[in-house]
Amino acid sequence: MLNIAIVGAAGRMGRTLISCVHAADDLTLAGAVAEPGAPELEQDAGVLVEGGGLVDVQITDNTAQGVRSAHAAIDFTLPTALKATLQACVSEGTPLVVGTTGLVDAHLVALREAAQVIPIVYARNMSVGVNVFMELVRRGAEALGQDYDVEISEAHHRHKVDAPSGTALALGELVAEARGGRLDSLGVYTRQGQVGPREAGSIGFSVIRAGNIVGEHTVMFASEDERLELTHRAADRAVFAKGALRAARWVAGRAPGLYTMADVLGFRSPAE
Ligand code: NAD
């Protein structure tokens, strides 16, 4: 059995992860970490999922204690919580899967530092389908070249706090790289009023936030003669949890390093 600790256990992804751990024959919940002050603290982690029953794991806000007996920890929280998770996993020697999005350069530096001591899988989208989708987009961008305008659109539920989504940005980065550029200079994130004609080579983003949309991404390649659209739709957030658990199985016992879902799935993608 593989012991799994969930950091951000009381969140939407945390609860889904706990359900998926329950459903898996080879996994046991060994730790559940919630935010300091969370109403669920000190309760049995079974309360976090419908019909879960008692699992004999107390929800804690002490991350080091929460990840201590785990073969792998999984963090789906907020960027502000990442530092504490990294410190705890480094001090306890616990391999880590990070699914939290909205990370900026300082977080990535911290991830790389921690990855010198423990193995870490970081992916802004853990879905296996999305990672295959990214590979197809990369190949499309390489083959179609600069004559095709690229527009990326994404839609998510009303609770999502960062935009564009980490996945949309990852798609933009891989298109930019495939064309020999950088998203920093090519990305266009807002258009309003007299914005003028489209700048050649730019990569446009559109964002929808509505209802309970789990996650949708489309990459459009458009020339004057034809249009190719690649779309991925997630139907249930369990898809991210299942991917994160696949990453947790893979990262347990690995050598220190910063890995991606491309490593987990056996192909490398320049997206991450
Ligand atoms: P959520 O707001 O429902 O859950 C986040 C949880 O983290 C909350 O319960 C919050 O209390 C908790 N938290 C905050 N600080 C904490 C701390 N210091 N210690 C422990 N817990 C803490 O959000 P969500 O929908 O579950 O998403 C969480 C993150 O995962 C977001 O960044 C989201 O974008 C990302 N996400 C990534 C993927 C992926 O495939 N990589 C998929 C879905 C969501």
Boltz pocket constraint, residues with backbone or C-beta under 6 A from the ligand:
constraints:
  - pocket:
      binder: B
      contacts: [[A, 7], [A, 8], [A, 9], [A, 10], [A, 11], [A, 12], [A, 13], [A, 14], [A, 33], [A, 34], [A, 35], [A, 36], [A, 38], [A, 75], [A, 76], [A, 77], [A, 78], [A, 79], [A, 80], [A, 81], [A, 84], [A, 98], [A, 99], [A, 100], [A, 101], [A, 102], [A, 123], [A, 124], [A, 125], [A, 126], [A, 127], [A, 240]]
      max_distance: 6.0
